[in-house]
Amino acid sequence: MKNRLKILRAERDWSQGDLAERLEVSRQSVNAIETGRYDPSLPLAFKIAELFDRSIEDIFTSPSQEV
């Protein structure tokens, strides 16, 4: 699943570690989500969306919508 997490994180000038701390996950988890190697759980996706004040759909692209 593609996502805009890296872009949103960069807009706030946060490192992967900064974001990981705010989400209470490891930096490796943030890296894996950003690179598409790991899809977050639904609760984590909601937490990410709330942190950036965006909808889940604004951050994550559904696999059926990927081109």
PyMOL Python script that loads the backbone (N, CA, C, O; Angstrom):
from pymol import cmd

cmd.read_pdbstr("""\
ATOM      1  N   MET A   1       0.853  -1.173   0.000  1.00  0.00           N
ATOM      2  CA  MET A   1       0.000   0.000   0.000  1.00  0.00           C
ATOM      3  C   MET A   1       0.901   1.239   0.000  1.00  0.00           C
ATOM      4  O   MET A   1       1.823   1.354   0.806  1.00  0.00           O
ATOM      5  N   LYS A   2       0.614   2.147  -0.911  1.00  0.00           N
ATOM      6  CA  LYS A   2       1.384   3.387  -0.974  1.00  0.00           C
ATOM      7  C   LYS A   2       0.853   4.364   0.068  1.00  0.00           C
ATOM      8  O   LYS A   2      -0.301   4.289   0.490  1.00  0.00           O
ATOM      9  N   ASN A   3       1.736   5.289   0.473  1.00  0.00           N
ATOM     10  CA  ASN A   3       1.308   6.272   1.465  1.00  0.00           C
ATOM     11  C   ASN A   3       2.120   7.552   1.323  1.00  0.00           C
ATOM     12  O   ASN A   3       3.141   7.594   0.637  1.00  0.00           O
ATOM     13  N   ARG A   4       1.635   8.593   1.993  1.00  0.00           N
ATOM     14  CA  ARG A   4       2.276   9.911   1.977  1.00  0.00           C
ATOM     15  C   ARG A   4       2.977  10.201   3.299  1.00  0.00           C
ATOM     16  O   ARG A   4       3.262  11.359   3.604  1.00  0.00           O
ATOM     17  N   LEU A   5       3.253   9.184   4.073  1.00  0.00           N
ATOM     18  CA  LEU A   5       3.781   9.380   5.422  1.00  0.00           C
ATOM     19  C   LEU A   5       5.114  10.127   5.418  1.00  0.00           C
ATOM     20  O   LEU A   5       5.309  11.046   6.213  1.00  0.00           O
ATOM     21  N   LYS A   6       6.023   9.744   4.537  1.00  0.00           N
ATOM     22  CA  LYS A   6       7.335  10.392   4.492  1.00  0.00           C
ATOM     23  C   LYS A   6       7.193  11.884   4.183  1.00  0.00           C
ATOM     24  O   LYS A   6       7.875  12.713   4.785  1.00  0.00           O
ATOM     25  N   ILE A   7       6.310  12.222   3.249  1.00  0.00           N
ATOM     26  CA  ILE A   7       6.087  13.621   2.878  1.00  0.00           C
ATOM     27  C   ILE A   7       5.513  14.403   4.057  1.00  0.00           C
ATOM     28  O   ILE A   7       5.984  15.495   4.376  1.00  0.00           O
ATOM     29  N   LEU A   8       4.499  13.837   4.697  1.00  0.00           N
ATOM     30  CA  LEU A   8       3.874  14.523   5.833  1.00  0.00           C
ATOM     31  C   LEU A   8       4.857  14.697   6.984  1.00  0.00           C
ATOM     32  O   LEU A   8       4.865  15.729   7.655  1.00  0.00           O
ATOM     33  N   ARG A   9       5.676  13.691   7.203  1.00  0.00           N
ATOM     34  CA  ARG A   9       6.683  13.761   8.269  1.00  0.00           C
ATOM     35  C   ARG A   9       7.700  14.854   7.951  1.00  0.00           C
ATOM     36  O   ARG A   9       8.077  15.633   8.827  1.00  0.00           O
ATOM     37  N   ALA A  10       8.141  14.908   6.697  1.00  0.00           N
ATOM     38  CA  ALA A  10       9.128  15.913   6.285  1.00  0.00           C
ATOM     39  C   ALA A  10       8.574  17.334   6.404  1.00  0.00           C
ATOM     40  O   ALA A  10       9.304  18.261   6.754  1.00  0.00           O
ATOM     41  N   GLU A  11       7.289  17.498   6.113  1.00  0.00           N
ATOM     42  CA  GLU A  11       6.661  18.824   6.227  1.00  0.00           C
ATOM     43  C   GLU A  11       6.747  19.359   7.647  1.00  0.00           C
ATOM     44  O   GLU A  11       6.780  20.570   7.865  1.00  0.00           O
ATOM     45  N   ARG A  12       6.783  18.452   8.604  1.00  0.00           N
ATOM     46  CA  ARG A  12       6.878  18.865  10.013  1.00  0.00           C
ATOM     47  C   ARG A  12       8.313  18.815  10.529  1.00  0.00           C
ATOM     48  O   ARG A  12       8.573  19.081  11.703  1.00  0.00           O
ATOM     49  N   ASP A  13       9.233  18.473   9.642  1.00  0.00           N
ATOM     50  CA  ASP A  13      10.645  18.389   9.988  1.00  0.00           C
ATOM     51  C   ASP A  13      10.897  17.389  11.120  1.00  0.00           C
ATOM     52  O   ASP A  13      11.706  17.636  12.015  1.00  0.00           O
ATOM     53  N   TRP A  14      10.192  16.262  11.063  1.00  0.00           N
ATOM     54  CA  TRP A  14      10.354  15.193  12.044  1.00  0.00           C
ATOM     55  C   TRP A  14      11.226  14.096  11.466  1.00  0.00           C
ATOM     56  O   TRP A  14      11.124  13.775  10.282  1.00  0.00           O
ATOM     57  N   SER A  15      12.073  13.527  12.284  1.00  0.00           N
ATOM     58  CA  SER A  15      12.822  12.343  11.874  1.00  0.00           C
ATOM     59  C   SER A  15      11.897  11.130  12.020  1.00  0.00           C
ATOM     60  O   SER A  15      10.815  11.224  12.600  1.00  0.00           O
ATOM     61  N   GLN A  16      12.340  10.006  11.490  1.00  0.00           N
ATOM     62  CA  GLN A  16      11.563   8.782  11.683  1.00  0.00           C
ATOM     63  C   GLN A  16      11.457   8.472  13.172  1.00  0.00           C
ATOM     64  O   GLN A  16      10.427   7.982  13.635  1.00  0.00           O
ATOM     65  N   GLY A  17      12.511   8.753  13.917  1.00  0.00           N
ATOM     66  CA  GLY A  17      12.494   8.533  15.362  1.00  0.00           C
ATOM     67  C   GLY A  17      11.484   9.416  16.064  1.00  0.00           C
ATOM     68  O   GLY A  17      10.798   8.975  16.986  1.00  0.00           O
ATOM     69  N   ASP A  18      11.389  10.673  15.625  1.00  0.00           N
ATOM     70  CA  ASP A  18      10.404  11.593  16.214  1.00  0.00           C
ATOM     71  C   ASP A  18       8.990  11.065  16.004  1.00  0.00           C
ATOM     72  O   ASP A  18       8.179  11.039  16.929  1.00  0.00           O
ATOM     73  N   LEU A  19       8.712  10.647  14.780  1.00  0.00           N
ATOM     74  CA  LEU A  19       7.383  10.133  14.480  1.00  0.00           C
ATOM     75  C   LEU A  19       7.111   8.844  15.250  1.00  0.00           C
ATOM     76  O   LEU A  19       6.021   8.650  15.787  1.00  0.00           O
ATOM     77  N   ALA A  20       8.099   7.975  15.298  1.00  0.00           N
ATOM     78  CA  ALA A  20       7.947   6.714  16.024  1.00  0.00           C
ATOM     79  C   ALA A  20       7.600   6.963  17.486  1.00  0.00           C
ATOM     80  O   ALA A  20       6.747   6.281  18.054  1.00  0.00           O
ATOM     81  N   GLU A  21       8.258   7.934  18.084  1.00  0.00           N
ATOM     82  CA  GLU A  21       7.987   8.265  19.484  1.00  0.00           C
ATOM     83  C   GLU A  21       6.551   8.744  19.666  1.00  0.00           C
ATOM     84  O   GLU A  21       5.876   8.348  20.617  1.00  0.00           O
ATOM     85  N   ARG A  22       6.087   9.589  18.762  1.00  0.00           N
ATOM     86  CA  ARG A  22       4.716  10.105  18.850  1.00  0.00           C
ATOM     87  C   ARG A  22       3.677   8.997  18.648  1.00  0.00           C
ATOM     88  O   ARG A  22       2.587   9.041  19.219  1.00  0.00           O
ATOM     89  N   LEU A  23       4.030   8.011  17.831  1.00  0.00           N
ATOM     90  CA  LEU A  23       3.099   6.909  17.549  1.00  0.00           C
ATOM     91  C   LEU A  23       3.274   5.731  18.500  1.00  0.00           C
ATOM     92  O   LEU A  23       2.478   4.791  18.487  1.00  0.00           O
ATOM     93  N   GLU A  24       4.312   5.785  19.318  1.00  0.00           N
ATOM     94  CA  GLU A  24       4.638   4.709  20.263  1.00  0.00           C
ATOM     95  C   GLU A  24       4.920   3.399  19.537  1.00  0.00           C
ATOM     96  O   GLU A  24       4.442   2.335  19.930  1.00  0.00           O
ATOM     97  N   VAL A  25       5.716   3.502  18.459  1.00  0.00           N
ATOM     98  CA  VAL A  25       6.197   2.336  17.715  1.00  0.00           C
ATOM     99  C   VAL A  25       7.702   2.513  17.515  1.00  0.00           C
ATOM    100  O   VAL A  25       8.262   3.547  17.879  1.00  0.00           O
ATOM    101  N   SER A  26       8.343   1.521  16.946  1.00  0.00           N
ATOM    102  CA  SER A  26       9.784   1.625  16.702  1.00  0.00           C
ATOM    103  C   SER A  26      10.062   2.443  15.442  1.00  0.00           C
ATOM    104  O   SER A  26       9.199   2.583  14.575  1.00  0.00           O
ATOM    105  N   ARG A  27      11.276   2.976  15.357  1.00  0.00           N
ATOM    106  CA  ARG A  27      11.686   3.694  14.165  1.00  0.00           C
ATOM    107  C   ARG A  27      11.671   2.750  12.966  1.00  0.00           C
ATOM    108  O   ARG A  27      11.347   3.160  11.851  1.00  0.00           O
ATOM    109  N   GLN A  28      12.017   1.502  13.195  1.00  0.00           N
ATOM    110  CA  GLN A  28      12.004   0.510  12.125  1.00  0.00           C
ATOM    111  C   GLN A  28      10.592   0.316  11.567  1.00  0.00           C
ATOM    112  O   GLN A  28      10.419   0.102  10.367  1.00  0.00           O
ATOM    113  N   SER A  29       9.587   0.393  12.440  1.00  0.00           N
ATOM    114  CA  SER A  29       8.195   0.281  11.989  1.00  0.00           C
ATOM    115  C   SER A  29       7.822   1.446  11.088  1.00  0.00           C
ATOM    116  O   SER A  29       7.177   1.260  10.056  1.00  0.00           O
ATOM    117  N   VAL A  30       8.228   2.649  11.480  1.00  0.00           N
ATOM    118  CA  VAL A  30       7.954   3.831  10.652  1.00  0.00           C
ATOM    119  C   VAL A  30       8.627   3.669   9.292  1.00  0.00           C
ATOM    120  O   VAL A  30       8.013   3.939   8.261  1.00  0.00           O
ATOM    121  N   ASN A  31       9.876   3.233   9.285  1.00  0.00           N
ATOM    122  CA  ASN A  31      10.591   3.028   8.034  1.00  0.00           C
ATOM    123  C   ASN A  31       9.883   2.000   7.157  1.00  0.00           C
ATOM    124  O   ASN A  31       9.737   2.203   5.952  1.00  0.00           O
ATOM    125  N   ALA A  32       9.450   0.913   7.753  1.00  0.00           N
ATOM    126  CA  ALA A  32       8.778  -0.151   6.994  1.00  0.00           C
ATOM    127  C   ALA A  32       7.451   0.333   6.404  1.00  0.00           C
ATOM    128  O   ALA A  32       7.095  -0.043   5.287  1.00  0.00           O
ATOM    129  N   ILE A  33       6.726   1.160   7.145  1.00  0.00           N
ATOM    130  CA  ILE A  33       5.462   1.708   6.629  1.00  0.00           C
ATOM    131  C   ILE A  33       5.755   2.666   5.476  1.00  0.00           C
ATOM    132  O   ILE A  33       5.115   2.597   4.427  1.00  0.00           O
ATOM    133  N   GLU A  34       6.731   3.565   5.677  1.00  0.00           N
ATOM    134  CA  GLU A  34       7.059   4.546   4.642  1.00  0.00           C
ATOM    135  C   GLU A  34       7.503   3.888   3.337  1.00  0.00           C
ATOM    136  O   GLU A  34       7.183   4.383   2.256  1.00  0.00           O
ATOM    137  N   THR A  35       8.219   2.801   3.425  1.00  0.00           N
ATOM    138  CA  THR A  35       8.741   2.138   2.229  1.00  0.00           C
ATOM    139  C   THR A  35       7.774   1.101   1.659  1.00  0.00           C
ATOM    140  O   THR A  35       8.079   0.461   0.653  1.00  0.00           O
ATOM    141  N   GLY A  36       6.618   0.933   2.290  1.00  0.00           N
ATOM    142  CA  GLY A  36       5.604   0.018   1.784  1.00  0.00           C
ATOM    143  C   GLY A  36       5.863  -1.443   2.087  1.00  0.00           C
ATOM    144  O   GLY A  36       5.191  -2.317   1.538  1.00  0.00           O
ATOM    145  N   ARG A  37       6.823  -1.723   2.951  1.00  0.00           N
ATOM    146  CA  ARG A  37       7.108  -3.114   3.322  1.00  0.00           C
ATOM    147  C   ARG A  37       6.149  -3.621   4.393  1.00  0.00           C
ATOM    148  O   ARG A  37       6.060  -4.826   4.630  1.00  0.00           O
ATOM    149  N   TYR A  38       5.433  -2.703   5.040  1.00  0.00           N
ATOM    150  CA  TYR A  38       4.529  -3.073   6.130  1.00  0.00           C
ATOM    151  C   TYR A  38       3.311  -2.176   6.060  1.00  0.00           C
ATOM    152  O   TYR A  38       3.437  -0.959   5.930  1.00  0.00           O
ATOM    153  N   ASP A  39       2.133  -2.772   6.144  1.00  0.00           N
ATOM    154  CA  ASP A  39       0.889  -2.005   6.218  1.00  0.00           C
ATOM    155  C   ASP A  39       0.496  -1.897   7.687  1.00  0.00           C
ATOM    156  O   ASP A  39       0.444  -2.906   8.390  1.00  0.00           O
ATOM    157  N   PRO A  40       0.217  -0.680   8.158  1.00  0.00           N
ATOM    158  CA  PRO A  40      -0.123  -0.524   9.570  1.00  0.00           C
ATOM    159  C   PRO A  40      -1.471  -1.160   9.903  1.00  0.00           C
ATOM    160  O   PRO A  40      -2.341  -1.301   9.043  1.00  0.00           O
ATOM    161  N   SER A  41      -1.618  -1.532  11.146  1.00  0.00           N
ATOM    162  CA  SER A  41      -2.912  -2.017  11.618  1.00  0.00           C
ATOM    163  C   SER A  41      -3.915  -0.867  11.533  1.00  0.00           C
ATOM    164  O   SER A  41      -3.527   0.298  11.441  1.00  0.00           O
ATOM    165  N   LEU A  42      -5.172  -1.191  11.564  1.00  0.00           N
ATOM    166  CA  LEU A  42      -6.198  -0.153  11.504  1.00  0.00           C
ATOM    167  C   LEU A  42      -6.081   0.837  12.666  1.00  0.00           C
ATOM    168  O   LEU A  42      -6.173   2.044  12.439  1.00  0.00           O
ATOM    169  N   PRO A  43      -5.881   0.362  13.915  1.00  0.00           N
ATOM    170  CA  PRO A  43      -5.706   1.331  14.999  1.00  0.00           C
ATOM    171  C   PRO A  43      -4.499   2.254  14.783  1.00  0.00           C
ATOM    172  O   PRO A  43      -4.568   3.443  15.092  1.00  0.00           O
ATOM    173  N   LEU A  44      -3.397   1.713  14.257  1.00  0.00           N
ATOM    174  CA  LEU A  44      -2.222   2.547  14.003  1.00  0.00           C
ATOM    175  C   LEU A  44      -2.497   3.521  12.858  1.00  0.00           C
ATOM    176  O   LEU A  44      -2.058   4.670  12.913  1.00  0.00           O
ATOM    177  N   ALA A  45      -3.201   3.089  11.841  1.00  0.00           N
ATOM    178  CA  ALA A  45      -3.551   3.986  10.732  1.00  0.00           C
ATOM    179  C   ALA A  45      -4.409   5.148  11.239  1.00  0.00           C
ATOM    180  O   ALA A  45      -4.216   6.290  10.821  1.00  0.00           O
ATOM    181  N   PHE A  46      -5.350   4.863  12.132  1.00  0.00           N
ATOM    182  CA  PHE A  46      -6.165   5.936  12.720  1.00  0.00           C
ATOM    183  C   PHE A  46      -5.294   6.882  13.541  1.00  0.00           C
ATOM    184  O   PHE A  46      -5.485   8.097  13.504  1.00  0.00           O
ATOM    185  N   LYS A  47      -4.351   6.329  14.274  1.00  0.00           N
ATOM    186  CA  LYS A  47      -3.457   7.149  15.097  1.00  0.00           C
ATOM    187  C   LYS A  47      -2.619   8.073  14.216  1.00  0.00           C
ATOM    188  O   LYS A  47      -2.428   9.244  14.542  1.00  0.00           O
ATOM    189  N   ILE A  48      -2.119   7.542  13.101  1.00  0.00           N
ATOM    190  CA  ILE A  48      -1.338   8.341  12.153  1.00  0.00           C
ATOM    191  C   ILE A  48      -2.209   9.455  11.576  1.00  0.00           C
ATOM    192  O   ILE A  48      -1.788  10.610  11.517  1.00  0.00           O
ATOM    193  N   ALA A  49      -3.413   9.107  11.155  1.00  0.00           N
ATOM    194  CA  ALA A  49      -4.327  10.096  10.578  1.00  0.00           C
ATOM    195  C   ALA A  49      -4.651  11.204  11.580  1.00  0.00           C
ATOM    196  O   ALA A  49      -4.670  12.382  11.221  1.00  0.00           O
ATOM    197  N   GLU A  50      -4.902  10.833  12.818  1.00  0.00           N
ATOM    198  CA  GLU A  50      -5.206  11.832  13.850  1.00  0.00           C
ATOM    199  C   GLU A  50      -4.006  12.734  14.116  1.00  0.00           C
ATOM    200  O   GLU A  50      -4.157  13.943  14.289  1.00  0.00           O
ATOM    201  N   LEU A  51      -2.815  12.142  14.148  1.00  0.00           N
ATOM    202  CA  LEU A  51      -1.609  12.920  14.412  1.00  0.00           C
ATOM    203  C   LEU A  51      -1.399  13.994  13.348  1.00  0.00           C
ATOM    204  O   LEU A  51      -0.999  15.115  13.664  1.00  0.00           O
ATOM    205  N   PHE A  52      -1.667  13.654  12.096  1.00  0.00           N
ATOM    206  CA  PHE A  52      -1.472  14.606  11.005  1.00  0.00           C
ATOM    207  C   PHE A  52      -2.745  15.374  10.649  1.00  0.00           C
ATOM    208  O   PHE A  52      -2.752  16.164   9.705  1.00  0.00           O
ATOM    209  N   ASP A  53      -3.816  15.144  11.401  1.00  0.00           N
ATOM    210  CA  ASP A  53      -5.098  15.819  11.181  1.00  0.00           C
ATOM    211  C   ASP A  53      -5.566  15.641   9.732  1.00  0.00           C
ATOM    212  O   ASP A  53      -5.962  16.595   9.063  1.00  0.00           O
ATOM    213  N   ARG A  54      -5.507  14.386   9.274  1.00  0.00           N
ATOM    214  CA  ARG A  54      -5.914  14.024   7.924  1.00  0.00           C
ATOM    215  C   ARG A  54      -6.784  12.781   8.002  1.00  0.00           C
ATOM    216  O   ARG A  54      -6.846  12.114   9.035  1.00  0.00           O
ATOM    217  N   SER A  55      -7.448  12.481   6.911  1.00  0.00           N
ATOM    218  CA  SER A  55      -8.197  11.222   6.845  1.00  0.00           C
ATOM    219  C   SER A  55      -7.221  10.103   6.480  1.00  0.00           C
ATOM    220  O   SER A  55      -6.161  10.350   5.905  1.00  0.00           O
ATOM    221  N   ILE A  56      -7.590   8.891   6.818  1.00  0.00           N
ATOM    222  CA  ILE A  56      -6.760   7.740   6.447  1.00  0.00           C
ATOM    223  C   ILE A  56      -6.586   7.698   4.935  1.00  0.00           C
ATOM    224  O   ILE A  56      -5.497   7.413   4.437  1.00  0.00           O
ATOM    225  N   GLU A  57      -7.660   7.983   4.209  1.00  0.00           N
ATOM    226  CA  GLU A  57      -7.621   7.937   2.749  1.00  0.00           C
ATOM    227  C   GLU A  57      -6.682   8.988   2.156  1.00  0.00           C
ATOM    228  O   GLU A  57      -6.168   8.815   1.051  1.00  0.00           O
ATOM    229  N   ASP A  58      -6.463  10.068   2.890  1.00  0.00           N
ATOM    230  CA  ASP A  58      -5.561  11.122   2.428  1.00  0.00           C
ATOM    231  C   ASP A  58      -4.096  10.705   2.595  1.00  0.00           C
ATOM    232  O   ASP A  58      -3.216  11.243   1.923  1.00  0.00           O
ATOM    233  N   ILE A  59      -3.842   9.768   3.470  1.00  0.00           N
ATOM    234  CA  ILE A  59      -2.472   9.325   3.748  1.00  0.00           C
ATOM    235  C   ILE A  59      -2.143   8.026   3.013  1.00  0.00           C
ATOM    236  O   ILE A  59      -1.057   7.876   2.452  1.00  0.00           O
ATOM    237  N   PHE A  60      -3.087   7.096   3.025  1.00  0.00           N
ATOM    238  CA  PHE A  60      -2.856   5.772   2.452  1.00  0.00           C
ATOM    239  C   PHE A  60      -3.695   5.566   1.198  1.00  0.00           C
ATOM    240  O   PHE A  60      -4.864   5.947   1.151  1.00  0.00           O
ATOM    241  N   THR A  61      -3.086   4.959   0.186  1.00  0.00           N
ATOM    242  CA  THR A  61      -3.769   4.646  -1.057  1.00  0.00           C
ATOM    243  C   THR A  61      -4.179   3.193  -1.058  1.00  0.00           C
ATOM    244  O   THR A  61      -3.352   2.312  -0.827  1.00  0.00           O
ATOM    245  N   SER A  62      -5.426   2.937  -1.312  1.00  0.00           N
ATOM    246  CA  SER A  62      -5.937   1.575  -1.390  1.00  0.00           C
ATOM    247  C   SER A  62      -5.220   0.813  -2.499  1.00  0.00           C
ATOM    248  O   SER A  62      -4.968   1.373  -3.566  1.00  0.00           O
ATOM    249  N   PRO A  63      -4.890  -0.447  -2.266  1.00  0.00           N
ATOM    250  CA  PRO A  63      -4.233  -1.237  -3.321  1.00  0.00           C
ATOM    251  C   PRO A  63      -5.044  -1.267  -4.625  1.00  0.00           C
ATOM    252  O   PRO A  63      -4.461  -1.340  -5.707  1.00  0.00           O
ATOM    253  N   SER A  64      -6.348  -1.212  -4.537  1.00  0.00           N
ATOM    254  CA  SER A  64      -7.175  -1.229  -5.749  1.00  0.00           C
ATOM    255  C   SER A  64      -7.078   0.081  -6.532  1.00  0.00           C
ATOM    256  O   SER A  64      -7.426   0.128  -7.712  1.00  0.00           O
ATOM    257  N   GLN A  65      -6.602   1.155  -5.870  1.00  0.00           N
ATOM    258  CA  GLN A  65      -6.464   2.445  -6.538  1.00  0.00           C
ATOM    259  C   GLN A  65      -5.042   2.685  -7.053  1.00  0.00           C
ATOM    260  O   GLN A  65      -4.793   3.672  -7.746  1.00  0.00           O
ATOM    261  N   GLU A  66      -4.117   1.793  -6.720  1.00  0.00           N
ATOM    262  CA  GLU A  66      -2.735   1.953  -7.185  1.00  0.00           C
ATOM    263  C   GLU A  66      -2.666   1.662  -8.676  1.00  0.00           C
ATOM    264  O   GLU A  66      -3.338   0.761  -9.177  1.00  0.00           O
ATOM    265  N   VAL A  67      -1.864   2.419  -9.360  1.00  0.00           N
ATOM    266  CA  VAL A  67      -1.727   2.252 -10.812  1.00  0.00           C
ATOM    267  C   VAL A  67      -0.362   1.689 -11.133  1.00  0.00           C
ATOM    268  O   VAL A  67      -0.044   1.472 -12.302  1.00  0.00           O
TER     269      VAL A  67
END
""", "prot")
cmd.dss("prot")
cmd.show_as("cartoon", "prot")
cmd.util.cbc("prot")
cmd.orient("prot")
